[in-house]
Amino acid sequence: MASPRRRSCIEPVFNSAPGENTVANMWETIFRYYGIDWIALALNATAIYLLGKKRKAGFSFGVVANMAWIVFAVLAHSLATVVACSIFVVLNAKGWWSWTREQDLIEPGK
């Protein structure tokens, strides 16, 4: 028995024949990458929100979000996304370190 054909990521999501369950196809598409992309999206939005509020925790959320994006990129076979998110992890870590160092210079003894 042949295994069912996997949809290509460039095929339309709701390209179903009459009688097919489009709701099942929708859920399959939403969770194609085990929800990792949705988790990364939420973490990234939280990171940006926190950084906008000048909270240092935004950098930590950014690192975790980009690690999730790297996992997603590996599952999606996207080398460019792996490289980009790896750079973003380093930039988030550098931002956190610079912010911490700057606070230590402004408020010594804390």
N, C-alpha and C positions, 0 to 999 in steps of 0.2 A: 504494500500500500504506500503510495507516494505521500510525502508530507505536504501540508498545505503551503501554497506559495505565499511568501511574505511580501507585503506591500513595500514598494520603493518609497523613499521619503519624498519623491517628487510627484508621485501619483496623487490625484485628488483624494481627499479623505472620504468624501461621501459619494464616491463613484461606485455605487452599489446597484446591482441588477434588481429589477422589480421582485419583491418578495424577500429580499435580504433584510436582515435586521440592521438598520442604519444606526440605532442607538448602541448596539454592541460594537459596531465599527468605530463609533465616536469614542467610546470608552477605551477601546484598544489603542486608538491613536493618542488619547490623552495620557495613558499610562504606558506607552511604548517603551519609555526609558525608566520604568519603575517609579515614576514620580520624582526622580532626582532633579529633573529640569524645573519642576514646579517648586521644589524645596529651595533650589538655588535662586530662583526668581524672588521668592519671599525673603530670603536672607539678603540678597542684593538690595532690595527695596528698603529693608530695615537698616542696612549699612548706610545707604545714602541719606535716609531720614535722620539717623543718629549723627552723621557727620554734619548735616545741615544744622542740627541743634548744637553743634560744637561739642559733641560727646566723643571721647576717645574710644569708647566701646565700638563705635562704627568701624574702626579699622579691624577689630577682631571679627566682627560679622562679615566684613569684606573678605578676609582671609578664608573663613569657613565657606562663604558663598562661592568663591573662586575655586576652592578645592572640590566643591560639589559640581561646579561647571566642568572641571577637569574630568571627573568621573563620567559625566554626561558625554563629554567630547570623546572619550575613549569608547564608550558604547556606540556613539554615532559615527565613529571612525573619522573624526575631524582633527587632523594634526594642527591646523591653524588655530583652532580653539584651544587646544592643549597648550600651545606655545603662548598665545595671548594671555590666557588665564594664569599661566605660570609667571609671566611677567607681572600681572596684576597682584598676585600673591606677594611677590617681592616688593612691589610699590606700596602695598598696604602695610607690610611689616616695616618698611622704611618710614612711612608716614607716622605709624604708631611710635616708633623709636624716636623720630625727630620731635614729635609732639611732647613725648615724655621728657626728653632732654631739654627742650625749651621751657617746660614748666619747672624743671629743676633749677634752671638758671634764673627764672623769674622769682620763684619761691624757694630759696635754699633752706634746707633743714626739714623739708617735708618728705 
